[in-house]
Amino acid sequence: MIRVPILMYHSVTDSPNEETRPHSVRPSDLEEQLSYLAEGGFTPLTLGDLVSRLNKNTGMPVKPVVVTFDDGYADFHTHALPLLERHRFPATVFLTSGWVADAGADAAGRPLDDMLSWGQAREIAQTGIEIGGHSHSHPQLDQLRTEELRQELRRNKGLLEEKIGAPVATMAYPYGYSSARVRREVRKAGYFAACAVNNAIAADRHDMLAIPRLTVARHTTIGMFRRAVEGSAVPLIYLRERVLTKGYAVVRRTRYGLQRVRGNV
């Protein structure tokens, strides 16, 4: 069985705001984590490259790893990109199109901090960073009506491909939430892979439209990081997150069921 740690980052800054703080990391911590991966013999892949290798059975590095960033914060360009380039690490950035700094008439949702511009996103893509989808306005996709869901997915993909000038074939679910219905629409929208969260090591047995990732946040020590990427005691490291996720999943399923009864979805 092929096992791959897929890391989920958000903002990279020493001075996050209150909303981004819990899931932000300091640039110095990212530097230490990338150094550990490089010195530990890990081979970085984009998500698209990983899935392509799995689908084509073209061979896998001994210790593959995928580094991903959600939302598209401006500090990716300022702080994360120089560190990735220094270590020669590719990565995947999942971009919320309605949050882009110069989205203009396409602006939607409420960005949590300063976001990348379209020009920065194009520049990032030209360095070898993979740009993936992350919905248009960052809603809980599994709570949307089907037509709204389709618009979120297809508008996001269409804008990204138009502005970046390259195909977009991978995505990540906002908040990590999906359902069988959401995954069907993701496939119909033209994506061949999608990331959830789940805080588990990804494996080739997983559904390619529900690939688990490992959260890297402000409280993630280098010891926790090392154990996580090496696959040691992962359930214990993320015990609190997994309990909260399972509890909230029940709440969301109940909420969606009530909406269906009321005819809202």
N, C-alpha and C positions, 0 to 999 in steps of 0.2 A: 504493500500500500504506500502510495506517495503522500507525504505529509508536508504542508507548507504553512509557516506562520505568515499571516497577512495582517499587517499592522495598520491601525486606524488612528490617524492624527487629525487635529483640527487647526486651531490657531497656534502659531509659533512666535512667542513674544515674552519679554520680561515684564510687560505692563498690560496684562489683559484687563478688559472691563469685567464687571460683575457677572455678566451673562456668559462670557466665553471662558472665564477663569477655570471652572471645573475641568474642562476638556482641553485646556491649552497646555503647551509645554514650553519650557524655557529654551532658547537657542543653545545654551550650554549643555542642557540635558539631551537635546537632539544630537548635538555633536558627539557626546559620550556614547549614545546609543548606536549611531552610525559607525563610530570607531569600533565598538564591540563587534558589530556585524562584520565589518571588513576584516578585522583581525581574527575573527572566529571562522573565517572561510566561507561565509554565506555568499551566495551569488544572487544579486538583486534582479528581479524581473518586473516588468509592468504586469498589470492584471491581464491585459490582452495577450501578452506573450505567454503567460502561464497557461491560460485557457487554450490558446492555440496549440501549445506543446502537448497538453493533455488530450485534446481532440485528435491531433494528428499522430500522437504517439511517437514524437520525434526525439525523445530523450529529454531528461531532466538533469539539472546540476545536482550534485550530491547534497548540497544544503541550500535549496532555493528559499528566497524570502521576497515578499511583495510589500512595498511601502506605499500607503495611500493617505490622501489628505481630503477631508470633506469640506464642502461649502464654497471654498475659493476665497479665503481671506487674503487681503493685500500683503500681509506679513509673510505669506508663502514666497512671494517674489523678493521681499527684502531680506528675510532671514533663512528660510528653508532652502531655497534654490541654490544659494552660494555653497551651503554645506553639502548638498547633494552633488553638486558639480565637483567640489573638492574631493569627495570620496568616489566620484564616478558612479553614482547610484542613479539609475532611472527611477521613476515613481509614477503614480497615477493620481491625478487631481480630479475629484468629482465636483463639477461646477454647477451651482444653482443659477440658471440663466437670468431669472428675474431679479437677482440680488447683485448682478454685475454693476460696478460703480457708474458706468455710463450706459446703463440699460435704456434710458430714455423712455419712450412710449411703451417699451416692453417691461418696465419695472413692475415687480409684483412681490408680495410678501413683505417681510420686515427684516432686513439684514441686521445681524447682531453686532457688527463692527465694520470697519473699513474693508471694502472688498476689492478684488482684482478688477481692472478695466479689461475691455476686449483686447486692447493693444497688448497689455501684459500677458493675457491668456495666449494670444498668438505667439508672442515671444517665447513663452514657456514651452509651447508645443514644438517650436522650432529647435529647442535644445534637446528634444528626445523625451520630454515628459508626456505621458499619455493623458489626454483630456477625456474624462468620462462624464456621463450625465448624473444629475442629482435632483431632478424635477425642475419645474419652472419657478414655483413659489415656496417650495420647502414645506408642503403640508404632510399630514399623516395619510399616506396614499390609501391605506386600507379603509379609511373612513369616508372616502369620496364616492360620489355616484360614478357609475362606469364611464359616462361621457366626460365628466370632469377629469377623471383619472386618465383617460385617453389624451385629453388636451394637455394635461401636465406633462405626460411622457413625450408626446410627439412635438409639442412646442419647444420643449427643452432640447431634444435631439436635433430638431431642425435648425434652431438658432445656433447651437454649438457648431454644427457642420457648416453653416453659412458663414459665421464669423471667424472660425478657426481655419476653415478651408481644408478640412480633413474628415474622413469618416469617424463617427463615434459609435462604438459597438459595445461598450461596457457602461455600467451605471452602479450607483449605490442608493439604497432606499433611505430617504430622510428618516432619522431616528432609528433606522434599522428595521422599520415595520413593513411587513408585506403579508400577503395571503395568497392562496391558490388563484384567486381572481386577479389580484395585482400581477402575479407572475405570468399569467396568461397574457395580460395586456402588455407587459414588458416585452414578451416574445413577439407579439404582433407588431409592436412599435419598431422592431428591428434590432433589439439588443440580443447578443448571444451569451452574455454573462452579467450577473448582478450580485452585489455584495449586501449582506445583512450585517449584523454585529455578532451576537451569540457568544462571543468570547471563548472561542474554541479554535484549535488548530485545524486549518482546512485540509481536506483529503480528497483524493480522486473519486471517492464514493459519494461525495456531496453533490446535491443538485446544483448545477452551474448557474441557476437563477436564485440561489439562496446560499451563497458562499460565506462561511463565517469569518469574522475578523477578530483581532485582539485589540482592545482599547489601550491606547497609550495616553495617559493624562498627567496632570500636574503632580498627582500623588504617586506616580509610578517611579519607584526607586530603581537604580541600576540592577539591584539584586532581583527585584520582581521582573524587570525587563529580561534579564538573562534567563531566568527560569522559564518565563513565558515562551521566548523564541526557541529555547531548547526543548520545549514540550514537557517540562517538569512541573508537576503539581498545578497545572493550569486551572482545573476546577476549583482548587483551594484559593488560588490567587484572586480569582474573579467570583468568589462565592457570593459576596454582597450584591454585585451587579446582576448575577444570574437569578438570585432570589427576587430582586426588584423587577427584573424583566419578565419573569414568569407571572408575578402578581399583576403587573400592569397589562399583560397580554389578556388575562381574564377580564379585566375592566374594559379593554378595547373591544373584545368580542361581544361582551354584553351591550356596550354602547352601539355597536354596529347592528346587533340584532334588534334593538329597540328602534333604531332608525329605519330598518327594513319594515318592521311592523307598522310604523307611522307613514311609510311610503316615501321617506326622504332619500332613499338610495335605490 
